[in-house]
Amino acid sequence: MNKESEKEKLDLIEVRKREIELDRAEAEAEKSEQGHKEYQKMLPWYKKDLFFNILGAIATVFVIVGLTLIAYNIKFWV
């Protein structure tokens, strides 16, 4: 019984060590991700991630089309 008890303690210690390692890895990944976000915030809009570049391009196209339609309509009203 003593050996079984000691083996269980060793198993619990190993499990706890693995949990600590996983927690450290998660914290490191979260820190790295936060660093990337902060870095992206500091960049100008045209150097940010692809998602924001695509959104910016779509917004720009809508603005250009809108201004073109307004200019076209003003031409015929005046």
MODELLER restraints for C-alpha pairs under 7 A, 6 or more apart:
rsr = mdl.restraints
at = mdl.atoms
rsr.add(forms.Gaussian(group=physical.xy_distance, feature=features.Distance(at['CA:40:A'], at['CA:48:A']), mean=5.74, stdev=0.5))
rsr.add(forms.Gaussian(group=physical.xy_distance, feature=features.Distance(at['CA:46:A'], at['CA:53:A']), mean=6.20, stdev=0.5))
